[in-house]
Amino acid sequence: MMNIHPSYADIRKPLSCVSLDFGDYRCRDIKLLSNNGSSGLVYQAISDDFYGSGKPSANLIIKECYPLELARCIHRNYNVLEMSDEADSSDRALFNRYLDRYHKAFSNNASLRQGCAREQISTPSRAFSINGTLYIINNASHGTTMDAAFASMNVYQQLKTLLRLGETLAAIHNAGYVYLDLKPENILCIKNPNDDTQFTDDIRLFDFDSTLSLKELSEDDAIVSGSGDWSAFEQTHPGHIHEVGIPSDMYSLGALLFWVLVGRPPKTTEVIHADGDWMVSGSSLPSLGDKASHDQIACIKRIFDHTLCIQPARRYQSAQPFIEEVNKLAELLMPTNETMNARFDEVENLLKRVAQELKQQGSLRAPNNAPTTNTLDAATLIIEPSTVSDSDIGKGIPFVAEPDLANPNCMQPSSPEASLEDVIMPAIMLSQLAKQLPDSLSEEARASILAHVESLATYVNERDLSALAFEDERTTILCNALMSIKVNGALKNACPDETKKALDYIDGQLDEAIAQCRYNEIERLVSTSNIRNNLLQSMLLIGAANSALGNHLSRKMREEVQGVLRSANEALIQNDPEIMDALASQISSILALAQSDAIMGMMGKLF
């Protein structure tokens, strides 16, 4: 088996003409596309008569047989390749073998086109013998080479394209071939037929002059070539040619992923240094940067470790593990709408600011009937009297007692045996809240709260533990009322004017109950307020999603979102706790459906 060493100095000169006549059609605007192939040069061109007279122009990719290792003894006379006087018979024989190989590439292309990968294999066009060499023509009108196409794709789209490429290689391997020349210039990304500025995740492979059957790999005179950093170590280093096989293509797949994430193919020295144990971090992945999560980095490392290593035996032995890992990575990098995230962050920050302000004024905890979540929900925060042991004095222990406030008509004073800490802490908390009363409170409500605080101060000064214990539950109710009013004010600012007016009226009822010291009524209104605030928070979230994702949502989903928001506003005006609670749950379900609907809408634009 013969190896082509890619370290020859590349002194090849590309075509100087701007047009070529292949007889059946002419090509114009010829430009060099790639000169890093060891067997020849690649050009792009346009043909006005490829499809026939009067038909649309065709974009073509032209491969010229011009071996790198023979560049020293082949020179270009105008556009014709000629062997120099220095060339001997072995050089001429080798050039003829390359020409035969190009003919073989054409037949390999046709053979694979008939197999299960036919949708991802370019349709072979023509092979022409002119200018002392051979040209293979491929029609690229329906796509763009990967190096150009990826410039307009995000990382998620690029990974989906690599996923399809892995599936294509799996089909080629199953057909009994190895491709051996995987690089961006040999891969055509297919344009969206409805929008030629966008690409699908479909691809077409062309340039099969390096492709060999598994049977040919075992032959002594087989020519194996490579394309520099895109190719496996064994393809480009003498003495390792017997190791070439399916794992060689796995290396090239890893090199393409490296290019996507880093911006260039890996260097052989890097691969040798890594020795199958790559050190991967966000800073080493410019395409992801600091945004890279632990799971993403771990997935990338697994792929690098099993593709970008010197020993073929340590690489994936088939394309399937690569396909599975890239699919996982693509799922981890599924794009989210940045505008939606910004709106969600805005709502979340609003709630955090409210919660932080309340935290500074007292310990907070969720009520017993509040749903358990991983985040602090400012709409359901509640304060409760505390049971604090003597050893906890001065340690800032949160209030965690479970007083029975379910029946407002049964407010019994705390036990006479209760410690000072049990009853003094709610009083201290209310005194702190009273220093920053909401601006919306009426003078009467302010006077009522301050009078209660003054009474508590008197009991403290008089060391009247029984009186403090008796006022314990009322003090707690007032603390919860003040917190509820603060949260109300923050959330209802995002409501429509009509709804805001209704909420102001309802808040007025709470204000009036505070002013008149109707504690049973205060507790009932606070309970309803917590339910209302939960609905308001859900409305803010789905409203932000609708605003940010409206262009991606289906018409049915947009109508459903608008419908539930109308129902929610009506429920807020009616102030019916049961309806508000049910709508909050309904909105949570619709929000999940809307996110899935939007993702499908985004993905639909890729087809």
N, C-alpha and C positions, 0 to 999 in steps of 0.2 A: 504494500500500500504506500502510495507516495504522498508526501506532505508538501504544501506550499508555505514557505516561511514568509510572513508578512513584513519582515524587517528590511526588505529591499527598498532602496531609495526610490521614491516615486517620481520618475522624470517623464511620465507620460504626458503628452500634450493633447488636450481635447480638440474636437472639431473646431475649425476656425470659420466654417461656413455657417450661414443662418438658415439654409434650406437643403433638403435632400429629396431626390426623386427616386421613389421605390417602384416606379412603373405603374402600379395600380393606383397610387395616390402620391401626393407630394406633401412634404412637411415644411413648415416655416417656423420662424422665431425659435430656433433651436438654442437651448441654453443648458449648460452643464448642471445637472442635479446632484450628482454624487461622484466622487473619485476615490472613495475609500473601499471599493470592492477589489479584491485581489485578481478577479478574472476579467474585469472590464470596467468601462465607464458608463454612467447612466445620464441620459439627457431627458429634458422635457421639451415638447414641441406641440404645434397646432397643425391640424390638417383640415383644409376646407373641403376636400373631396373624399374623405375617408368613408363617409356614409353614401357617397354618390353626389352627383351634380345637383345643386339647388337644395341640399340638405344642411342641417346645422353643422357647425365646425366641431371637430373632435379634439380633445386634449389627449395627447399620447405620451407614453414613457418608452424611451428607446434605450435598449441595452446594447452596447458595442463590445464585441470581443476584443480585448486589448490586455493581455495578461501582464500583471505587475512584474513577475519574475523574468519576463522577456523584454521588459522596457529597455534594457541596455542594448539590445540588438534589433529593436524594431523602431523605425523612425517614421514620422508622418511627412509625406511628400504631398503638399497641399492637404487634401483630405484622405489620401490613400495611404494605408499602412504597408510598409515594405520592409523586408528583412535586410539588414545591413550586411556589408561584406564580412563583418566579424562573425556573423552567425554561422554555425556549423550544422551538420546534418541532424544532430540531436536537438538543436534548437528548433529547426524546421519541423522535425517530427513532433516535438512537444506542442508547437503552435497548432499543428494539424489535429492533435489530440484535443486541444482546447476547442477547436472548431467543431469536432465531433461531439464534444461535451455540450456545446450550445444546441446542436441538433437534438441531442438526447434530452436536454432541458425542455425543449419544445414538446417532445413526446411525453415526458414525465408530467408536464403541466396538463396535457390533454388527458392522460390516464387518471390523474387525481381529480380532474374536473368531472369524471364519470363516477367518482366514489361518493361516500357519505358526506364529504366536506365540500361538495360541489358548489354550495352557496357561498363559501368563503374563499374559493379558488378563482382567480381571474380567468376569463375566457381567453385561451391562446389565440392570438391574431395571426401574424405571419412572421416568417424568418426570411431575411433577404441577404443574399451574398453580393455585396458591392464594396468598392473601395478597399479591396484586398482583405476583407474580413467578413464577419457575419453580424447582422443586426436582428434582434428580437423586438417586436413591436407589441406593446400592450395598451389597450384603450383605458384611459383614466378619466373619462368624461364624467363619470358618476361619483367621483370622489377626489380626495386629496391625500397625498402621502402623509403618514402619521406625524412626521416632524413638523409639518405645517399645520395639520388639523388640530393637534393637541394644544396649539397656542391659543385656541378659542374655546377650549373645554376646561371645566373645573376638574379637580382631582377625582371626584366621584365618577364623572363621565369617562375619564381616562381609565380608571380601574375597570369599569364595565366593558370597555373596549379590550383591555388586556384579558379579561375573563373570556370574551369571545375568541380571542387569539389562542388562549390555552385550549379551548374546545376544538379549534381548527387543527392545532398541532396533535391533539389526541387522535383525531380522525386520520391525519396523515400517518402517524405512527401505527395505527391499527391497520392501515393499508399496506404497511411493510416498508415505509420510507422514513428517512430522517431529513429534515429541511436544511439545517446547518448554515443558514445565512440570515438569521432573524435580526433585523435592524429597522429603524423607523422608515428608511427610504424604500424598503421592500414591502411595506404594508400600506394598503390603500384604505383610508377611512371613508365610509360611504355617507354622502350628503343626504339630508332629509329632503325627500322629493317635494314636500310642501313648502320648504324654506331652505334654499341652498346656502344660507349663512349658518345653518345648524347642521350637526352631524348625528346620525344614529350611532348605536354601539356596534354596528355591523362592520366587517372588514373584508378585504380581498387581498390574498397573498399573490404576489407575482415574483418573477426572477427565480427560476428553478434550476439555474445552472450549477448550483452547489448541492442540489438535492440528490441523494443517493438511496438506492434500495438497500435494505439490510443485507441482502445477498452481495451487493457490490462492495460493501464495507469490508468483506472478508477477502476480496481480491487484491493481489499484490500490486497491480498497476492502477488501482483506483486513485483518483486525484481528490484530495480533501483540502478545501481552502477555508479561510476564515476572514473576518472583517474586523481586525484589531480588537479593541476593547469590548466589542459586542460578542465575541466568540470565546468559547471555552479554552482553557489552557491547553488541552490536548490537541486542539485544532491548529494552534499557532506555534507549537513547540516540538521540534524534532525529537524523536525517541518516545513520544507518547501517542503517536497516531493510532496505535492498536486499541487505544482506550475510547476512540470516538464511537458514539452511539446515541441512543435516545437521551441519556443524561446531558449530552452536549447541548441539545435544544433547551433543556431545563435551565442550564446556565444562562442562555440568551434571554429566556423569559425573566429570570431574576435581574439581568442587566437592564432590561426594559423597565422593570419596576423601579430599580435604582435610579434610572434616568428620570422617571416621572417624579420621584420624591426628592431627588438631590439636584437634578438639572443637567446631569451628564452621566455617561456610562462609568462603571467602576474601573479603576486601574488594576492591572494585574498585581502590582505591588501591594495594593490595599487588600486584595483577595488573599494573597499569601500571608499578609500580616494578620488578618482576621482569623484564618485557619478554621473556618466553620463556626466561629463564635463571635459574631459581629456585636460591637458596642453601638447601640442605637439610642439616640436621644432626640428630643424635639429640636435642639440646636443644630443637629446634623441633618435635619430634614426641612430644607427651606420651603417646600410646598406646604408643610403643615406647621412648622415652627412651634411656638409655645402652646398652640392650640392642641397639639397631639396629646391624646389621653394615654394612660397606662396601658389599656387594652389594645389601643391602636399600635403603640410602640412594640408591645409583646408580639402582636401578629406579624408586624413587619420583620422583626428579628427572626421569627420562625422561618419566614420565607427566605430571607437572606441566608440564614444558616444552612438551608437545605437546597440552595441553588448556587449561590456565589461562594463556592469552595473549590479548591484545586482538584481534589480527588473525586472522580465521577461516582464512586461507590457511596459517597456521603450525600450525594444529591438525590432529589426525588427521582425515582426510577420510571415514573410515568407522569403525564400531565395532570392526572386527577387530583393528587394532593395540592398541587399549585392552584388548580381551579377552586377547590374547597376553601383554601386559605384566603385567596384574593376575594372570593365571595364574602367571607367573614369581614375582611377589611373594608370592602365596599359598604356593607351594612353599617359598620361602625362610623363610616364617613358619610352616611346618607345626609344630603344637604338639608338644612332647615332654612326657612325664610328669615333673612336678617331683620327685615322690618318687623315681622311677627315677634322675633326674640326681643327686639328693642322695646316693643310695646309691653310684652310680658314683664321685662325687667323693670319698666317704668311702674307698672302696677305693683310688682313685688317690692320695689324700693319704697313705694308709698306706704305699704302695709308695715314694712320694717321700721320706717321712721315713726309711725304711730306706736308700734309695739315698743320701740326703744324709749320713746318719751314716757310711756306708761311704766316701763320697767324701772326707770330712774325714780319713779314716785312710789314704787311698791312692788312686792313680789307678785308674779302673775302665774296662773296655771289654768289649764283647760277645765271646764266643768265636767262633772261625771258623765253627762250624756253627750259630750262633744265627741265627734269622730276622731280617732287617733290618726295623726299625720306625722310626717317627718319634718314639717316646717311649722313655724309659729304662725298661727292664724289669728290675726288681730281682731277679726270679727267675732271671735268666740272667747276672748280672754275674760277671766273672771277672778276676782279676789275672794279669798275665804279666810275666816278667823284662824289663827294659828295655835298649835299646841307646841310650845317650845320648852325643852328641859332646861334645868338650871345650868347644865354644862354648856348649853348652846347660847347663853346670853352674850350678846355683842358679836356673834359670829355671822350675822346676816343670814340666818337659816331661812329658806323660803317658807311661806305659809302653806301648810299641807293638811290642815285639819279638815274633817268631813262633817260640818254641821248640818243638821236636818232643817233645811229651809224650804222643803217641799210644800209644807202647809203654812201659809203666812198667818193663819189664825192661831197658830200654836207656837208663837215665839216665846220661849221660856228663857229666863236668865241663866247665865252660865252657873255652874256649880259653885257654891260659896267656897269650896275647897280649892277652886282654880287658882293657879299661881298668878302672880302679878303679870308675868310675861304673857300668859294666855290671853289676857284682856287688854293689856296696854298697847300691844302692837297694832291692832286695827285702829285704835285711837290715834296713834302716832302717824299711821298711814293717811288717815283722813285729814289730819292737820296739815300734812305735806301737800296733799291734793288741793286743799282749800287755798293754798298760797298761789295756785295757778288755775283759778276757776275759768272754765270756758267763757269766751266773750258772749256766746249765745244765751247764757243764763240770765233770767230776769232778776231784777233787784230783790224781789220777794224770795226767789229760790236761793239767791246768794245769802240773804239775811237768815234764812232757815238753816242753811248749812253752817254758816259762821256761828249761829246761836248754839247748834249742836256741838260744834268744836269747843266753844267757850264753856259749855257745860262739862265736857270731858276734861278740859283743863282744870276746872274747879274740883272735879272728883279726884284728879291726880294730886292737886295741891293739898286736898283734904285727906289724902290717903284712903279714899272711900272705895275699896275694892269691890264691894257688893254693888254699888251704883254703876261702876264701870262694867262689871259683868252683866248687869241688867241691860245696859245699852249696847252690849257687844254686837248682837245681830243687827240692830238698827244701824250701827256704825258701818258694819260690813255692807249692808244694802246701799247705803249712801256712797260708799267707795265704788261699788260696782256701777252705780248710776252715773257717777262722774266719768268713769272710764268709758262707759257706753256712749256718753254724749261726745267725748273726744273722738272716738272711732267713727261715730255717725257723721260728724262734721267733715272728717277726712274723705269718707267714701261717697257721700251724697253729692259732692261737688261735681262728680262725673255724670250725674243723672240729667235727663232732660228737664227743662224748666217746669213743666206740668207736674212731673213726678217729684221734683224738688220741693215744690210748694206743698204737696201732700205730705211729704216727709217732715217739712217744717211744722206743719199742723200737728202731726203725731208727736214730734219732739216737744211741742208746746204742752201736750198732755202730760208728758213726763216732768216738764218744768213745773207745771201747776201742781202735780202730786208732791213734788219735793217742797214747794212753797208751803203746802198745807200739811206737810208731815204725814201723808197717807202712805205708810210704809208698805202695806199689803199691795197697794196699787203700783207703787214704785217697783216692787219686785216683779210684778206681772209684766209691766211695761218693759223692764230691762230684759226679761226672758224673751219677749217678742222682738225686742230690738236686736238681740243676738242672732235670732233667726233671720231678721231682715238684713242685717249686715253680711251674713253668710250668702244671701241671695245677691246682694250688691256686689260682693267680691266676685261671684261667679259671672255676673253680668259684665263686669269690667274685663274679665279674662276672655270671654267669648266675643265681646265687642272688639277687643284688640285683635283677636284672631281673624274676625270677619273683615276688619279694616285692612289688615296686612295681607291676608290671603285671598281676598275677594276675587282677584284675577285668576286664581287657580281652582277655586271651588266650583263644583257643578251648580247649575241653576237650581236643581232640587235642594241641594244643601244650603245655598244662600237663602232660599225661601224659608227653609226650616229654621235657620238661625234667626232671621228677621222675625219669624212668627213667635219663637220662644221669647225673644227680647220684648216684643209687644205684650205678650202674656205676663212677663215678669214685671214690666212697668205698671200694668193694670193691677197686678197682685200687690205691689207696693202701695198703690193708691188705696186699695181696699184694706190693706193692713191685716190680712187674714193669715195667721201663723201657719196653719196647715197647708194652705195653698202655696205660700212662700217657701216652705220647707220642701214640698214636693217639686216645685219648679227648680230649686237649687240642685236637687239630684238629677232632674231632667237635663239641665244645662250642662252638668258635668259629663253626662253620657253623650250629648250632642257635640261637646267640645272634642272629645276623643274621636268621634266619627268625622268631624270637620277636619281634624289634623290628617287623618288617613285619606280623606277625600282630596285634600290639597296636595298631598304627596303624589297621589295617583295623577292629579292634574299636572304637576310638574314633570312627572315621568312621561306623561302622554305627549308632551311637547318634544320629547327626544325621538319619537317615532316619525 
